[in-house]
Amino acid sequence: MAGSTVRGSEEHRRPWWARTARAVRAYVRRAPGTYIWLAILLVTTQVIRHVEPATADRILERRSTNLHHLQVSPVRVLVTSALWIAGGGWLSYFLLYNLFHVPAERWLGTMRWLSVALLAHVGATYLSEGALGWAIHRGIASPSAVYTLDYGVSYALAGVVAVLTYLLVRPWRYLYAAGVLIVYGLGVQQSRDYTSLGHFSAALIGFACYPLTRDRPGSFDPVASARTLRQRVRGHRARGR
């Protein structure tokens, strides 16, 4: 007990910036895959921002998981397409990754979390592009659609969002799952495009990843967490008086 007290007092005497840096390091180390991915996305986002529009188009076209590239170089484009952001800024994805990827990686472990993300990314890509191929074959879509740009991290994100359903305790689990289905289902109903179909497919794949979650310890109760947070805030206020 004395040793822990001494360590606690030494920690308190550290400069605030040193304590903050140590807390950030500890936070990041608990979800290394997420932050490596975010670092890569930061670099690729800056690349696209600082090159000419025509050059950016060529870069992204080479990494697009369209029907043409899925036929000639599927592995290359499936990997590289997940290293670029399609729509939205890096900061918005930084927030989304911390809301969904970080808790999923901490709960499932890096390998299982990555498996969910890859299954959603690859599976949704083939399902959406397969639907597009069917539409082209039936004459519903133009043959030039085989070269449509299709890249980004949103399919993997949708799968991870869905698999977090199994982290929640009942009955919040069912409400959360219904919310996921409504959000991605409305996307299909409103947009009626193949990307929205891909997002909905990715969410369904995330739900189907339940076997990867069955033996993982831990659960999340939003009501209990809110009560704990409220008690901590009250405690801080009381000590500040």
Sequence and secondary structure as in RCSB ss.txt:
>XXXX:A:sequence
MAGSTVRGSEEHRRPWWARTARAVRAYVRRAPGTYIWLAILLVTTQVIRHVEPATADRILERRSTNLHHLQVSPV
RVLVTSALWIAGGGWLSYFLLYNLFHVPAERWLGTMRWLSVALLAHVGATYLSEGALGWAIHRGIASPSAVYTLD
YGVSYALAGVVAVLTYLLVRPWRYLYAAGVLIVYGLGVQQSRDYTSLGHFSAALIGFACYPLTRDRPGSFDPVAS
ARTLRQRVRGHRARGR
>XXXX:A:secstr
 HHHHHHHHHHHHS HHHHHHHHHHHHHHTSHHHHHHHHHHHHHHHHHHTS HHHHHHHHHHT   HHHHHH HH
HHHHHGGGS  SS HHHHHHHIIIIIHHHHHHH HHHHHHHHHHHHHHHHHHHHHHHHHHHHTTSS GGGGG   
  SHHHHHHHHHHGGGGB TTHHHHHHHHHHHHHHHHHHHH SHHHHHHHHHHHHHHHTGGGTTT    B HHHH
HHHHHHHHHHHHHHH 
